[in-house]
């Protein structure tokens, strides 16, 4: 699965946001980067971003699971599930 070809807008948006932050940092003097280094950062982001997508999905699934409550657990605690909306 190649996320760069499947989700070019998402990948482009994230790369643009990170590069805008880096460019702002360079213009404000926070970072001392040359044009070659900026290009290398952009290329790294384009290559590494598809690897980050599964990690984000796994973390999101774990977080969601931590906040889920089963119907059985609610009923064991005398909560009437039919009245919940």
C-alpha positions as CSV (number, residue, x, y, z in Angstrom):
1,X,0.0,0.0,0.0
2,X,1.6,3.3,-1.1
3,X,0.1,6.2,0.8
4,X,1.9,8.8,-1.3
5,X,-0.1,7.6,-4.4
6,X,-3.4,6.9,-2.5
7,X,-3.5,10.0,-0.3
8,X,-1.4,12.7,-2.0
9,X,-3.4,15.6,-0.5
10,X,-2.9,14.3,3.0
11,X,0.8,13.7,2.5
12,X,1.3,17.0,0.8
13,X,-0.6,18.9,3.5
14,X,1.5,17.4,6.3
15,X,4.8,18.0,4.4
16,X,3.7,21.6,3.6
17,X,2.8,22.2,7.3
18,X,6.1,20.9,8.6
19,X,8.1,22.7,5.9
20,X,6.3,26.0,6.7
21,X,7.2,25.6,10.3
22,X,10.8,24.9,9.4
23,X,10.9,27.8,7.0
24,X,9.5,30.1,9.7
25,X,12.2,28.9,12.1
26,X,14.9,29.6,9.6
27,X,13.5,33.1,8.8
28,X,13.3,33.9,12.5
29,X,16.8,32.6,13.2
30,X,15.7,29.6,15.3
31,X,17.4,27.2,12.9
32,X,20.5,27.7,10.7
33,X,19.7,25.6,7.7
34,X,20.8,25.8,4.1
35,X,18.6,25.1,1.0
36,X,20.2,21.6,0.7
37,X,19.2,20.8,4.3
38,X,15.7,22.0,3.8
39,X,15.4,19.8,0.7
40,X,16.7,16.8,2.6
41,X,14.1,17.4,5.4
42,X,11.3,17.6,2.8
43,X,12.5,14.4,1.1
44,X,12.7,12.6,4.5
45,X,9.2,13.7,5.3
46,X,7.8,12.4,2.0
47,X,9.5,9.1,2.5
48,X,8.8,8.6,6.2
49,X,5.2,9.8,6.4
50,X,3.7,6.6,5.0
51,X,5.5,4.7,7.8
52,X,3.9,7.0,10.4
53,X,0.3,6.3,9.3
54,X,0.1,2.8,10.8
55,X,1.6,4.0,14.1
56,X,-1.0,6.8,14.3
57,X,-3.8,4.2,13.6
58,X,-2.5,1.8,16.3
59,X,-2.2,4.6,18.9
60,X,-5.7,5.8,18.0
61,X,-7.1,2.3,18.3
62,X,-5.4,1.9,21.7
63,X,-6.6,5.3,22.9
64,X,-10.2,4.5,21.8
65,X,-10.1,1.1,23.5
66,X,-9.0,2.7,26.8
67,X,-12.2,4.9,26.6
68,X,-14.7,2.2,25.6
69,X,-17.0,0.5,28.1
70,X,-18.8,-2.7,27.3
71,X,-22.5,-3.2,27.7
72,X,-21.9,-6.1,30.1
73,X,-19.8,-3.9,32.4
74,X,-22.5,-1.2,32.4
75,X,-25.2,-3.7,33.3
76,X,-23.1,-5.2,36.1
77,X,-22.9,-1.7,37.6
78,X,-26.7,-1.4,37.5
79,X,-26.8,1.1,34.7
80,X,-29.8,0.7,32.5
81,X,-28.4,0.6,29.0
82,X,-31.7,1.0,27.2
83,X,-32.1,4.5,28.6
84,X,-28.7,5.7,27.5
85,X,-28.8,7.9,24.4
